[in-house]
């Protein structure tokens, strides 16, 4: 199980470092999707919001790759993954398969590090 954790951690880390870096370096070029998904992405680019999201992705991915503050990295990546799933589910109905794979890997890592998140889910604060 430890090897599976390392593999999942490295995969998720690499995915987010590469695609987060793309927000700054634009080395993965491609046409925007047609319809509402493309319009939404165009607005994100015009508002420079992709730089913030890309920065969060790079930081979260690096934390997973260097194996330091992994729970923080997972917490940073959680809202990004939710937004990716919502984007592909609601606005652009193509390319959702890799998003689901990343979400499954993230859920696996979350359960491997669930002891670190126990305080967040406490019913009463101390």
The first five atom37 places (N, CA, C, CB, O) and aatype in JSON, in Angstrom:
{
  "aatype": [20, 20, 20, 20, 20, 20, 20, 20, 20, 20, 20, 20, 20, 20, 20, 20, 20, 20, 20, 20, 20, 20, 20, 20, 20, 20, 20, 20, 20, 20, 20, 20, 20, 20, 20, 20, 20, 20, 20, 20, 20, 20, 20, 20, 20, 20, 20, 20, 20, 20, 20, 20, 20, 20, 20, 20, 20, 20, 20, 20, 20, 20, 20, 20, 20, 20, 20, 20, 20, 20, 20, 20, 20, 20, 20, 20, 20, 20, 20, 20, 20, 20, 20, 20, 20, 20, 20, 20, 20, 20, 20, 20, 20, 20, 20, 20, 20, 20, 20, 20, 20, 20, 20, 20, 20, 20, 20, 20, 20, 20, 20, 20, 20, 20, 20, 20, 20, 20, 20, 20, 20, 20, 20, 20, 20, 20],
  "atom_mask": [
    [1, 1, 1, 1, 1],
    [1, 1, 1, 1, 1],
    [1, 1, 1, 1, 1],
    [1, 1, 1, 1, 1],
    [1, 1, 1, 1, 1],
    [1, 1, 1, 1, 1],
    [1, 1, 1, 1, 1],
    [1, 1, 1, 1, 1],
    [1, 1, 1, 1, 1],
    [1, 1, 1, 1, 1],
    [1, 1, 1, 1, 1],
    [1, 1, 1, 1, 1],
    [1, 1, 1, 1, 1],
    [1, 1, 1, 1, 1],
    [1, 1, 1, 1, 1],
    [1, 1, 1, 1, 1],
    [1, 1, 1, 1, 1],
    [1, 1, 1, 1, 1],
    [1, 1, 1, 1, 1],
    [1, 1, 1, 1, 1],
    [1, 1, 1, 1, 1],
    [1, 1, 1, 1, 1],
    [1, 1, 1, 1, 1],
    [1, 1, 1, 1, 1],
    [1, 1, 1, 1, 1],
    [1, 1, 1, 1, 1],
    [1, 1, 1, 1, 1],
    [1, 1, 1, 1, 1],
    [1, 1, 1, 1, 1],
    [1, 1, 1, 1, 1],
    [1, 1, 1, 1, 1],
    [1, 1, 1, 1, 1],
    [1, 1, 1, 1, 1],
    [1, 1, 1, 1, 1],
    [1, 1, 1, 1, 1],
    [1, 1, 1, 1, 1],
    [1, 1, 1, 1, 1],
    [1, 1, 1, 1, 1],
    [1, 1, 1, 1, 1],
    [1, 1, 1, 1, 1],
    [1, 1, 1, 1, 1],
    [1, 1, 1, 1, 1],
    [1, 1, 1, 1, 1],
    [1, 1, 1, 1, 1],
    [1, 1, 1, 1, 1],
    [1, 1, 1, 1, 1],
    [1, 1, 1, 1, 1],
    [1, 1, 1, 1, 1],
    [1, 1, 1, 1, 1],
    [1, 1, 1, 1, 1],
    [1, 1, 1, 1, 1],
    [1, 1, 1, 1, 1],
    [1, 1, 1, 1, 1],
    [1, 1, 1, 1, 1],
    [1, 1, 1, 1, 1],
    [1, 1, 1, 1, 1],
    [1, 1, 1, 1, 1],
    [1, 1, 1, 1, 1],
    [1, 1, 1, 1, 1],
    [1, 1, 1, 1, 1],
    [1, 1, 1, 1, 1],
    [1, 1, 1, 1, 1],
    [1, 1, 1, 1, 1],
    [1, 1, 1, 1, 1],
    [1, 1, 1, 1, 1],
    [1, 1, 1, 1, 1],
    [1, 1, 1, 1, 1],
    [1, 1, 1, 1, 1],
    [1, 1, 1, 1, 1],
    [1, 1, 1, 1, 1],
    [1, 1, 1, 1, 1],
    [1, 1, 1, 1, 1],
    [1, 1, 1, 1, 1],
    [1, 1, 1, 1, 1],
    [1, 1, 1, 1, 1],
    [1, 1, 1, 1, 1],
    [1, 1, 1, 1, 1],
    [1, 1, 1, 1, 1],
    [1, 1, 1, 1, 1],
    [1, 1, 1, 1, 1],
    [1, 1, 1, 1, 1],
    [1, 1, 1, 1, 1],
    [1, 1, 1, 1, 1],
    [1, 1, 1, 1, 1],
    [1, 1, 1, 1, 1],
    [1, 1, 1, 1, 1],
    [1, 1, 1, 1, 1],
    [1, 1, 1, 1, 1],
    [1, 1, 1, 1, 1],
    [1, 1, 1, 1, 1],
    [1, 1, 1, 1, 1],
    [1, 1, 1, 1, 1],
    [1, 1, 1, 1, 1],
    [1, 1, 1, 1, 1],
    [1, 1, 1, 1, 1],
    [1, 1, 1, 1, 1],
    [1, 1, 1, 1, 1],
    [1, 1, 1, 1, 1],
    [1, 1, 1, 1, 1],
    [1, 1, 1, 1, 1],
    [1, 1, 1, 1, 1],
    [1, 1, 1, 1, 1],
    [1, 1, 1, 1, 1],
    [1, 1, 1, 1, 1],
    [1, 1, 1, 1, 1],
    [1, 1, 1, 1, 1],
    [1, 1, 1, 1, 1],
    [1, 1, 1, 1, 1],
    [1, 1, 1, 1, 1],
    [1, 1, 1, 1, 1],
    [1, 1, 1, 1, 1],
    [1, 1, 1, 1, 1],
    [1, 1, 1, 1, 1],
    [1, 1, 1, 1, 1],
    [1, 1, 1, 1, 1],
    [1, 1, 1, 1, 1],
    [1, 1, 1, 1, 1],
    [1, 1, 1, 1, 1],
    [1, 1, 1, 1, 1],
    [1, 1, 1, 1, 1],
    [1, 1, 1, 1, 1],
    [1, 1, 1, 1, 1],
    [1, 1, 1, 1, 1],
    [1, 1, 1, 1, 1],
    [1, 1, 1, 1, 1],
    [1, 1, 1, 1, 1]
  ],
  "atom_positions": [
    [[0.83, -1.19, 0.0], [0.0, 0.0, 0.0], [0.87, 1.26, 0.0], [-0.94, 0.0, 1.21], [0.48, 2.3, -0.52]],
    [[2.07, 1.15, 0.59], [2.95, 2.3, 0.63], [3.42, 2.66, -0.78], [4.15, 2.02, 1.55], [3.55, 3.84, -1.11]],
    [[3.68, 1.65, -1.6], [4.11, 1.92, -2.98], [2.98, 2.58, -3.76], [4.56, 0.61, -3.68], [3.23, 3.5, -4.54]],
    [[1.75, 2.13, -3.55], [0.61, 2.74, -4.23], [0.46, 4.2, -3.82], [-0.69, 1.96, -3.92], [0.12, 5.05, -4.65]],
    [[0.71, 4.48, -2.56], [0.63, 5.87, -2.08], [1.69, 6.73, -2.75], [0.8, 5.93, -0.56], [1.4, 7.85, -3.18]],
    [[2.9, 6.21, -2.85], [3.99, 6.97, -3.48], [3.68, 7.21, -4.95], [5.33, 6.23, -3.33], [3.87, 8.32, -5.46]],
    [[3.2, 6.18, -5.63], [2.87, 6.31, -7.06], [1.76, 7.34, -7.25], [2.45, 4.95, -7.66], [1.86, 8.21, -8.12]],
    [[0.7, 7.26, -6.46], [-0.41, 8.21, -6.57], [0.06, 9.63, -6.27], [-1.56, 7.82, -5.63], [-0.32, 10.57, -6.95]],
    [[0.89, 9.77, -5.25], [1.39, 11.09, -4.85], [2.24, 11.7, -5.95], [2.21, 10.99, -3.55], [2.1, 12.88, -6.26]],
    [[3.12, 10.91, -6.55], [3.97, 11.42, -7.62], [3.14, 11.75, -8.86], [5.07, 10.39, -7.97], [3.37, 12.78, -9.49]],
    [[2.19, 10.89, -9.2], [1.35, 11.16, -10.37], [0.55, 12.45, -10.21], [0.39, 9.99, -10.62], [0.56, 13.3, -11.1]],
    [[-0.13, 12.59, -9.09], [-0.93, 13.8, -8.86], [-0.01, 15.02, -8.8], [-1.76, 13.68, -7.55], [-0.34, 16.07, -9.36]],
    [[1.12, 14.89, -8.13], [2.07, 16.01, -8.04], [2.57, 16.45, -9.41], [3.24, 15.62, -7.17], [2.58, 17.64, -9.71]],
    [[2.97, 15.48, -10.23], [3.47, 15.81, -11.57], [2.38, 16.43, -12.44], [4.02, 14.56, -12.25], [2.63, 17.41, -13.15]],
    [[1.19, 15.87, -12.38], [0.09, 16.41, -13.18], [-0.14, 17.88, -12.85], [-1.2, 15.6, -12.95], [-0.29, 18.7, -13.76]],
    [[-0.17, 18.21, -11.57], [-0.49, 19.59, -11.2], [0.7, 20.52, -11.38], [-0.96, 19.65, -9.78], [0.49, 21.71, -11.65]],
    [[1.92, 20.04, -11.25], [3.07, 20.9, -11.52], [3.13, 21.23, -13.02], [4.39, 20.23, -11.05], [3.37, 22.37, -13.4]],
    [[2.92, 20.21, -13.86], [2.98, 20.44, -15.31], [1.85, 21.35, -15.77], [2.92, 19.1, -16.06], [2.1, 22.34, -16.46]],
    [[0.62, 21.02, -15.41], [-0.5, 21.83, -15.9], [-0.59, 23.18, -15.2], [-1.82, 21.07, -15.72], [-1.08, 24.14, -15.78]],
    [[-0.12, 23.28, -13.96], [-0.05, 24.57, -13.3], [1.0, 25.47, -13.92], [0.23, 24.39, -11.82], [0.79, 26.67, -14.07]],
    [[2.14, 24.87, -14.29], [3.2, 25.64, -14.96], [2.74, 26.13, -16.32], [4.46, 24.78, -15.12], [3.18, 27.18, -16.79]],
    [[1.86, 25.38, -16.95], [1.34, 25.78, -18.26], [0.6, 27.12, -18.19], [0.42, 24.7, -18.81], [0.55, 27.85, -19.18]],
    [[0.02, 27.44, -17.04], [-0.66, 28.73, -16.89], [0.32, 29.89, -17.07], [-1.35, 28.82, -15.52], [-0.06, 30.96, -17.54]],
    [[1.58, 29.67, -16.69], [2.59, 30.73, -16.78], [3.39, 30.66, -18.07], [3.53, 30.65, -15.59], [3.7, 31.69, -18.67]],
    [[3.73, 29.45, -18.5], [4.64, 29.28, -19.63], [3.94, 28.99, -20.95], [5.6, 28.17, -19.34], [4.53, 29.18, -22.02]],
    [[2.7, 28.56, -20.9], [1.87, 28.29, -22.09], [2.58, 27.39, -23.1], [1.48, 29.59, -22.76], [2.65, 27.72, -24.29]],
    [[3.11, 26.26, -22.64], [3.78, 25.32, -23.53], [2.85, 24.24, -24.06], [4.95, 24.68, -22.81], [3.22, 23.52, -24.99]],
    [[1.66, 24.1, -23.5], [0.65, 23.16, -23.98], [-0.46, 23.97, -24.65], [0.08, 22.26, -22.82], [-1.47, 24.3, -24.03]],
    [[-0.25, 24.27, -25.9], [-1.22, 25.11, -26.61], [-2.28, 24.24, -27.27], [-0.52, 25.99, -27.68], [-2.02, 23.11, -27.68]],
    [[-3.44, 24.78, -27.36], [-4.53, 24.09, -28.03], [-5.71, 25.03, -28.14], [-4.92, 22.81, -27.28], [-5.78, 26.04, -27.44]],
    [[-6.64, 24.69, -29.01], [-7.81, 25.56, -29.15], [-8.72, 25.44, -27.94], [-8.58, 25.22, -30.44], [-8.8, 24.39, -27.31]],
    [[-9.4, 26.52, -27.63], [-10.39, 26.5, -26.56], [-11.59, 25.69, -27.01], [-10.81, 27.93, -26.15], [-11.93, 25.69, -28.19]],
    [[-12.24, 24.99, -26.09], [-13.44, 24.24, -26.48], [-14.55, 25.19, -26.95], [-13.95, 23.37, -25.32], [-14.57, 26.37, -26.59]],
    [[-15.44, 24.67, -27.74], [-16.57, 25.45, -28.23], [-17.66, 25.53, -27.16], [-17.14, 24.83, -29.53], [-17.75, 24.66, -26.3]],
    [[-18.46, 26.56, -27.22], [-19.61, 26.67, -26.33], [-19.29, 27.33, -25.0], [-20.18, 25.33, -26.08], [-18.32, 28.09, -24.9]],
    [[-20.1, 27.04, -23.98], [-19.94, 27.7, -22.68], [-18.59, 27.43, -22.02], [-21.04, 27.25, -21.75], [-18.06, 28.3, -21.34]],
    [[-18.04, 26.24, -22.23], [-16.73, 25.92, -21.65], [-15.64, 26.82, -22.19], [-16.38, 24.48, -21.92], [-14.8, 27.31, -21.43]],
    [[-15.64, 27.04, -23.48], [-14.66, 27.93, -24.1], [-14.84, 29.37, -23.66], [-14.75, 27.85, -25.6], [-13.86, 30.08, -23.42]],
    [[-16.09, 29.81, -23.56], [-16.37, 31.17, -23.09], [-15.87, 31.37, -21.66], [-17.87, 31.48, -23.17], [-15.29, 32.41, -21.33]],
    [[-16.1, 30.37, -20.82], [-15.66, 30.44, -19.42], [-14.13, 30.51, -19.34], [-16.18, 29.22, -18.63], [-13.59, 31.34, -18.61]],
    [[-13.44, 29.65, -20.09], [-11.98, 29.67, -20.08], [-11.44, 30.99, -20.61], [-11.43, 28.51, -20.9], [-10.44, 31.5, -20.11]],
    [[-12.09, 31.53, -21.63], [-11.65, 32.82, -22.19], [-11.72, 33.91, -21.12], [-12.52, 33.2, -23.41], [-10.81, 34.73, -21.02]],
    [[-12.79, 33.91, -20.34], [-12.92, 34.9, -19.26], [-11.84, 34.7, -18.19], [-14.3, 34.8, -18.62], [-11.29, 35.68, -17.68]],
    [[-11.54, 33.45, -17.87], [-10.49, 33.19, -16.87], [-9.14, 33.7, -17.35], [-10.41, 31.69, -16.56], [-8.37, 34.25, -16.56]],
    [[-8.85, 33.53, -18.64], [-7.59, 34.02, -19.19], [-7.57, 35.54, -19.22], [-7.37, 33.46, -20.59], [-6.56, 36.16, -18.87]],
    [[-8.67, 36.15, -19.65], [-8.71, 37.62, -19.75], [-8.6, 38.28, -18.38], [-10.0, 38.06, -20.43], [-8.03, 39.36, -18.27]],
    [[-9.15, 37.65, -17.35], [-9.09, 38.21, -16.0], [-7.8, 37.84, -15.28], [-10.29, 37.74, -15.19], [-7.59, 38.25, -14.14]],
    [[-6.94, 37.07, -15.93], [-5.68, 36.6, -15.35], [-5.88, 35.72, -14.12], [-4.8, 37.78, -14.98], [-4.98, 35.55, -13.31]],
    [[-7.07, 35.16, -13.99], [-7.37, 34.26, -12.88], [-6.59, 32.96, -12.99], [-8.87, 33.96, -12.82], [-6.33, 32.3, -11.99]],
    [[-6.22, 32.58, -14.22], [-5.48, 31.34, -14.41], [-4.12, 31.39, -13.73], [-5.3, 31.06, -15.91], [-3.57, 30.34, -13.39]],
    [[-3.56, 32.57, -13.53], [-2.28, 32.67, -12.84], [-2.41, 32.26, -11.37], [-1.72, 34.09, -12.93], [-1.55, 31.57, -10.84]],
    [[-3.48, 32.68, -10.74], [-3.72, 32.29, -9.35], [-3.94, 30.79, -9.25], [-4.93, 33.05, -8.78], [-3.33, 30.12, -8.42]],
    [[-4.81, 30.26, -10.1], [-5.1, 28.83, -10.07], [-3.85, 28.03, -10.42], [-6.25, 28.48, -11.05], [-3.57, 27.0, -9.8]],
    [[-3.1, 28.48, -11.4], [-1.85, 27.81, -11.77], [-0.85, 27.82, -10.62], [-1.24, 28.47, -12.99], [-0.16, 26.83, -10.4]],
    [[-0.76, 28.93, -9.91], [0.13, 29.0, -8.75], [-0.27, 28.02, -7.66], [0.15, 30.4, -8.19], [0.59, 27.36, -7.06]],
    [[-1.56, 27.92, -7.39], [-2.05, 26.96, -6.4], [-1.74, 25.55, -6.85], [-3.58, 27.13, -6.17], [-1.34, 24.71, -6.03]],
    [[-1.91, 25.27, -8.13], [-1.61, 23.94, -8.65], [-0.13, 23.6, -8.5], [-2.03, 23.83, -10.11], [0.21, 22.5, -8.08]],
    [[0.74, 24.54, -8.85], [2.18, 24.28, -8.76], [2.59, 24.08, -7.3], [2.97, 25.45, -9.38], [3.34, 23.15, -7.0]],
    [[2.12, 24.92, -6.4], [2.48, 24.79, -4.98], [1.97, 23.47, -4.43], [1.9, 25.96, -4.16], [2.72, 22.74, -3.78]],
    [[0.7, 23.14, -4.68], [0.15, 21.88, -4.19], [0.87, 20.68, -4.77], [-1.32, 21.79, -4.52], [1.17, 19.72, -4.06]],
    [[1.15, 20.72, -6.07], [1.88, 19.62, -6.71], [3.29, 19.46, -6.18], [1.92, 19.84, -8.2], [3.75, 18.34, -5.97]],
    [[3.98, 20.58, -5.97], [5.34, 20.5, -5.42], [5.35, 19.94, -4.01], [6.0, 21.88, -5.43], [6.25, 19.17, -3.65]],
    [[4.37, 20.31, -3.2], [4.3, 19.76, -1.84], [4.13, 18.24, -1.88], [3.14, 20.4, -1.06], [4.69, 17.54, -1.04]],
    [[3.36, 17.74, -2.83], [3.22, 16.29, -2.97], [4.52, 15.66, -3.46], [2.07, 15.95, -3.93], [4.9, 14.59, -2.98]],
    [[5.19, 16.3, -4.4], [6.41, 15.73, -4.97], [7.56, 15.7, -3.99], [6.81, 16.51, -6.19], [8.33, 14.74, -3.96]],
    [[7.71, 16.74, -3.17], [8.82, 16.76, -2.23], [8.48, 16.04, -0.93], [9.23, 18.2, -1.92], [9.33, 15.93, -0.04]],
    [[7.24, 15.55, -0.82], [6.79, 14.77, 0.33], [6.89, 15.55, 1.64], [7.6, 13.49, 0.44], [7.2, 14.98, 2.69]],
    [[6.63, 16.82, 1.57], [6.59, 17.68, 2.75], [5.24, 18.39, 2.76], [7.78, 18.7, 2.77], [4.78, 18.86, 1.72]],
    [[4.62, 18.48, 3.91], [3.32, 19.14, 4.05], [2.3, 18.57, 3.05], [3.46, 20.66, 3.85], [1.54, 19.31, 2.43]],
    [[2.31, 17.25, 2.91], [1.41, 16.59, 1.95], [-0.06, 16.9, 2.26], [1.63, 15.08, 1.98], [-0.81, 17.18, 1.32]],
    [[-0.51, 16.87, 3.53], [-1.91, 17.22, 3.77], [-2.25, 18.65, 3.32], [-2.22, 17.08, 5.26], [-3.35, 18.89, 2.82]],
    [[-1.33, 19.58, 3.48], [-1.56, 20.94, 2.99], [-1.67, 20.95, 1.47], [-0.43, 21.89, 3.44], [-2.54, 21.62, 0.91]],
    [[-0.81, 20.2, 0.8], [-0.88, 20.09, -0.65], [-2.21, 19.52, -1.1], [0.25, 19.23, -1.18], [-2.81, 20.0, -2.07]],
    [[-2.68, 18.48, -0.4], [-3.98, 17.89, -0.73], [-5.11, 18.89, -0.5], [-4.22, 16.62, 0.1], [-6.05, 18.96, -1.29]],
    [[-5.01, 19.66, 0.58], [-6.04, 20.66, 0.88], [-6.05, 21.77, -0.18], [-5.82, 21.26, 2.28], [-7.11, 22.27, -0.54]],
    [[-4.88, 22.15, -0.67], [-4.82, 23.18, -1.71], [-5.4, 22.67, -3.03], [-3.37, 23.63, -1.93], [-6.05, 23.42, -3.76]],
    [[-5.17, 21.4, -3.33], [-5.62, 20.86, -4.61], [-7.09, 20.46, -4.63], [-4.78, 19.66, -4.97], [-7.68, 20.34, -5.71]],
    [[-7.69, 20.26, -3.46], [-9.09, 19.81, -3.41], [-10.05, 20.74, -4.16], [-9.53, 19.69, -1.96], [-10.81, 20.26, -5.0]],
    [[-10.05, 22.05, -3.89], [-10.99, 22.91, -4.62], [-10.68, 23.0, -6.11], [-10.98, 24.31, -4.02], [-11.58, 23.2, -6.92]],
    [[-9.41, 22.86, -6.47], [-9.06, 22.88, -7.89], [-9.65, 21.66, -8.58], [-7.51, 22.91, -8.08], [-10.21, 21.77, -9.67]],
    [[-9.54, 20.5, -7.94], [-10.08, 19.26, -8.52], [-11.6, 19.34, -8.63], [-9.67, 18.04, -7.68], [-12.17, 18.93, -9.64]],
    [[-12.24, 19.87, -7.6], [-13.71, 20.02, -7.65], [-14.1, 20.92, -8.82], [-14.25, 20.6, -6.32], [-15.05, 20.61, -9.54]],
    [[-13.4, 22.01, -9.01], [-13.71, 22.92, -10.12], [-13.44, 22.29, -11.48], [-12.92, 24.21, -9.98], [-14.18, 22.53, -12.43]],
    [[-12.39, 21.49, -11.58], [-12.11, 20.79, -12.84], [-13.25, 19.81, -13.14], [-10.76, 20.03, -12.76], [-13.71, 19.74, -14.28]],
    [[-13.69, 19.06, -12.13], [-14.8, 18.12, -12.33], [-16.08, 18.85, -12.72], [-15.03, 17.29, -11.06], [-16.81, 18.41, -13.61]],
    [[-16.36, 19.96, -12.05], [-17.57, 20.73, -12.38], [-17.49, 21.33, -13.78], [-17.78, 21.85, -11.36], [-18.48, 21.35, -14.51]],
    [[-16.31, 21.8, -14.16], [-16.13, 22.35, -15.51], [-16.45, 21.3, -16.56], [-14.7, 22.88, -15.7], [-17.22, 21.55, -17.49]],
    [[-15.86, 20.11, -16.4], [-16.07, 19.05, -17.39], [-17.48, 18.46, -17.3], [-15.04, 17.95, -17.22], [-18.01, 17.99, -18.31]],
    [[-18.07, 18.48, -16.14], [-19.42, 17.94, -15.99], [-20.51, 18.87, -16.46], [-19.66, 17.59, -14.58], [-21.54, 18.42, -16.97]],
    [[-20.3, 20.18, -16.3], [-21.36, 21.14, -16.6], [-21.14, 21.97, -17.86], [-21.54, 22.05, -15.45], [-22.1, 22.29, -18.56]],
    [[-19.9, 22.32, -18.15], [-19.65, 23.25, -19.25], [-19.07, 22.59, -20.49], [-18.73, 24.32, -18.8], [-19.46, 22.91, -21.61]],
    [[-18.14, 21.68, -20.3], [-17.48, 21.04, -21.43], [-17.53, 19.54, -21.2], [-16.0, 21.53, -21.6], [-16.81, 19.01, -20.35]],
    [[-18.37, 18.87, -21.92], [-18.62, 17.45, -21.66], [-17.59, 16.53, -22.3], [-19.99, 17.08, -22.15], [-17.84, 15.34, -22.46]],
    [[-16.44, 17.07, -22.66], [-15.37, 16.24, -23.21], [-14.18, 16.31, -22.28], [-14.98, 16.71, -24.64], [-14.03, 17.26, -21.51]],
    [[-13.33, 15.31, -22.34], [-12.1, 15.3, -21.56], [-12.29, 15.09, -20.08], [-11.39, 16.56, -21.76], [-11.42, 15.46, -19.29]],
    [[-13.41, 14.52, -19.67], [-13.69, 14.34, -18.24], [-12.97, 13.12, -17.66], [-15.18, 14.2, -18.02], [-12.81, 13.04, -16.44]],
    [[-12.53, 12.19, -18.49], [-11.92, 10.97, -17.98], [-10.64, 11.22, -17.18], [-11.62, 10.04, -19.13], [-10.5, 10.69, -16.08]],
    [[-9.69, 12.03, -17.69], [-8.5, 12.31, -16.87], [-8.85, 13.02, -15.56], [-7.51, 13.15, -17.65], [-8.2, 12.79, -14.54]],
    [[-9.86, 13.87, -15.59], [-10.27, 14.57, -14.36], [-10.78, 13.59, -13.33], [-11.35, 15.62, -14.67], [-10.5, 13.74, -12.14]],
    [[-11.52, 12.58, -13.76], [-12.03, 11.57, -12.84], [-10.88, 10.74, -12.28], [-13.06, 10.65, -13.54], [-10.88, 10.4, -11.1]],
    [[-9.9, 10.4, -13.11], [-8.74, 9.64, -12.64], [-7.98, 10.42, -11.57], [-7.79, 9.29, -13.82], [-7.61, 9.87, -10.54]],
    [[-7.76, 11.71, -11.82], [-7.06, 12.55, -10.83], [-7.88, 12.64, -9.54], [-6.81, 13.97, -11.4], [-7.31, 12.59, -8.45]],
    [[-9.19, 12.76, -9.65], [-10.04, 12.82, -8.46], [-9.97, 11.52, -7.67], [-11.5, 13.11, -8.86], [-9.91, 11.55, -6.44]],
    [[-9.96, 10.39, -8.35], [-9.85, 9.1, -7.66], [-8.5, 8.98, -6.96], [-10.03, 7.93, -8.66], [-8.44, 8.52, -5.82]],
    [[-7.43, 9.4, -7.63], [-6.11, 9.37, -6.99], [-6.08, 10.29, -5.77], [-5.01, 9.79, -8.0], [-5.5, 9.94, -4.75]],
    [[-6.7, 11.47, -5.89], [-6.74, 12.4, -4.75], [-7.51, 11.79, -3.59], [-7.37, 13.74, -5.18], [-7.08, 11.89, -2.44]],
    [[-8.64, 11.16, -3.87], [-9.44, 10.52, -2.8], [-8.64, 9.42, -2.13], [-10.76, 9.94, -3.38], [-8.67, 9.28, -0.9]],
    [[-7.91, 8.63, -2.92], [-7.04, 7.6, -2.34], [-6.02, 8.22, -1.4], [-6.33, 6.81, -3.46], [-5.82, 7.73, -0.29]],
    [[-5.36, 9.29, -1.84], [-4.37, 9.96, -0.99], [-5.01, 10.56, 0.25], [-3.64, 11.05, -1.78], [-4.43, 10.52, 1.33]],
    [[-6.2, 11.12, 0.09], [-6.9, 11.69, 1.24], [-7.12, 10.62, 2.31], [-8.25, 12.29, 0.8], [-6.89, 10.87, 3.49]],
    [[-7.56, 9.44, 1.91], [-7.79, 8.38, 2.88], [-6.49, 7.84, 3.46], [-8.57, 7.25, 2.25], [-6.48, 7.36, 4.6]],
    [[-5.4, 7.9, 2.72], [-4.11, 7.48, 3.26], [-3.6, 8.49, 4.31], [-3.07, 7.34, 2.13], [-2.88, 8.11, 5.23]],
    [[-3.98, 9.75, 4.18], [-3.55, 10.79, 5.12], [-4.7, 11.28, 5.99], [-2.95, 11.97, 4.35], [-4.64, 12.38, 6.53]],
    [[-5.76, 10.48, 6.13], [-6.96, 10.94, 6.84], [-6.69, 11.27, 8.3], [-8.03, 9.89, 6.75], [-7.4, 12.1, 8.87]],
    [[-5.7, 10.66, 8.92], [-5.39, 10.99, 10.31], [-4.97, 12.45, 10.45], [-4.27, 10.07, 10.83], [-5.21, 13.07, 11.48]],
    [[-4.34, 13.0, 9.41], [-3.93, 14.4, 9.45], [-5.09, 15.37, 9.31], [-2.93, 14.66, 8.35], [-4.96, 16.55, 9.63]],
    [[-6.23, 14.88, 8.83], [-7.4, 15.72, 8.65], [-8.44, 15.52, 9.75], [-8.04, 15.43, 7.3], [-9.51, 16.12, 9.7]],
    [[-8.13, 14.71, 10.75], [-9.1, 14.37, 11.8], [-9.62, 15.62, 12.52], [-8.47, 13.4, 12.81], [-10.8, 15.69, 12.84]],
    [[-8.75, 16.58, 12.78], [-9.16, 17.79, 13.5], [-10.18, 18.62, 12.75], [-7.97, 18.62, 13.8], [-11.0, 19.3, 13.36]],
    [[-10.13, 18.58, 11.44], [-11.06, 19.36, 10.63], [-12.48, 18.83, 10.78], [-10.64, 19.35, 9.16], [-13.45, 19.59, 10.74]],
    [[-12.59, 17.51, 10.94], [-13.91, 16.88, 11.0], [-14.39, 16.62, 12.42], [-13.87, 15.58, 10.24], [-15.32, 15.84, 12.62]],
    [[-13.78, 17.27, 13.4], [-14.22, 17.13, 14.79], [-15.55, 17.86, 14.98], [-13.15, 17.67, 15.78], [-15.73, 18.97, 14.49]],
    [[-16.47, 17.22, 15.69], [-17.8, 17.81, 15.89], [-17.73, 19.04, 16.8], [-18.75, 16.78, 16.5], [-18.47, 20.0, 16.59]],
    [[-16.85, 19.02, 17.77], [-16.71, 20.15, 18.69], [-15.26, 20.63, 18.68], [-17.15, 19.76, 20.14], [-14.32, 19.83, 18.68]],
    [[-15.11, 21.94, 18.67], [-13.77, 22.5, 18.74], [-13.26, 22.42, 20.17], [-13.76, 23.97, 18.24], [-14.04, 22.41, 21.12]],
    [[-11.95, 22.36, 20.3], [-11.38, 22.25, 21.65], [-11.34, 23.58, 22.34], [-9.98, 21.67, 21.59], [-10.89, 23.67, 23.48]]
  ]
}
